[in-house]
Amino acid sequence: MLALIIVMFMPLSVQGSTFYIKVYGSGPVYTLKGKTPAGPLVGYMAKFPMSPTCLTVLIPPGGFTQDGVGLDKMVDASDDVYVAINGDLFNRTNMYFKAPIGTYVSDGHVYHYVGPSTRGSFIGLRDGRYMWMRGQPYIYTFLESSCYSDDGPWGKGDRWILFNPENGQHDWSKVKVVIYTEDVNEYIDASWGNAYLIRDGKVVGRLTSPTNPHKAGGMMIVLKDGNLCSGDNVSIRSYVRVPWGEWFGDNIPDEYVPIEDVSVIFSGGPMLIYKGLEADFWTDDYHTKRHPFSFIGMTKDFKLVMLAFDGRQGKYSNGVLTTEVIDWAMKNGFVYLLALDSGGSTVMVERVGGSVKVVNRPSDGRPRPMPAGIGWKNRCGSDRP
């Protein structure tokens, strides 16, 4: 097995100056120090043996809220997480609640679903299989009761959707059911259609006024057409479509995996390295400027790598350009690299003994409140030599 990083790098020529990074420490969290054309650079890297069942999604203890909480508080509330990094971009201003823009599933629980897009995702199954995906997966749900039956998980288009603040991305004519999970901690207007509160797989009753699913202790189902029966048992069976053909060729069929067999799904974007090659990525104004930035990826020797680069802090660290990180990562054996949220959201957290510490220096001066993080579980150990 090749070492992930050799602590000696050829300087990369960038804009007439140099860009380089040196790695310090013995892991699993390493310190990165280097130079950019704009000045010094400081970052942190955590690496672990690749195992999809060791990854988990973190959300605020009270569910998605307008205020959110810092990643340190999410880790502190979860005693089985060792190291964590911030998740994907998220909607900061939505009137209902902060929520990820990507799809997040953990241990068979769908925290947020936004439908397919051209961004990027990681899918890990409980049987140990996984894939890095250029895009976001379809999740189909089959909703069935004595009063209502959907047409199953293989119908055309999105058959359902968890509440999505970026709803402009969807063709709502194809959406039959909207499901707000019990993690949603805001009062939701039920005016879209027939709304019901579901608790322990049973219809508690019809809703006629705004309801907070988290406080009500259940999920809220809103039907575009049709009805559910009060007291009726409701079967909600969800499936993730895993496009194995994307990895192995067009002759390999897609697999529809029951949600309870899914260990983790997290989305991000853009995908920067895919199958060892530079991927198409957004060259918008943001990505052509220097910022604090978080990434997650995998090397050719099957190590999962979390990266957090500090920035916007003068003589301490000036942040990175996306192109610099791609060049550096490809020279150091990365075969997949996915961008996560950046700027003031960039954060890495580690559990040391009985306490949780913030590893890097967030540009806000403290961890920014956010809706989701990606964690590595304690029981899985580390890549410490």
Salt bridges, closest charged atoms under 4 A:
ASP88 OD2 - ARG119 NH1 2.65
ASP107 OD1 - LYS377 NZ 3.54
ASP127 OD2 - ARG129 NE 2.92
ASP150 OD1 - LYS176 NZ 2.90
ASP151 OD1 - ARG159 NE 3.55
ASP158 OD2 - HIS170 ND1 3.41
ASP183 OD2 - HIS109 NE2 2.71
ASP254 OD2 - ARG241 NE 3.68
GLU255 OE1 - ARG129 NH1 2.96
ASP280 OD2 - ARG134 NH2 3.83
ASP285 OD2 - LYS289 NZ 3.23
GLU324 OE1 - ARG290 NH1 2.89
ASP327 OD1 - LYS331 NZ 2.58
ASP341 OD2 - ARG92 NH2 3.27
ASP364 OD2 - ARG368 NE 2.83
ASP383 OD2 - LYS47 NZ 2.42
ASP383 OD2 - LYS303 NZ 3.32
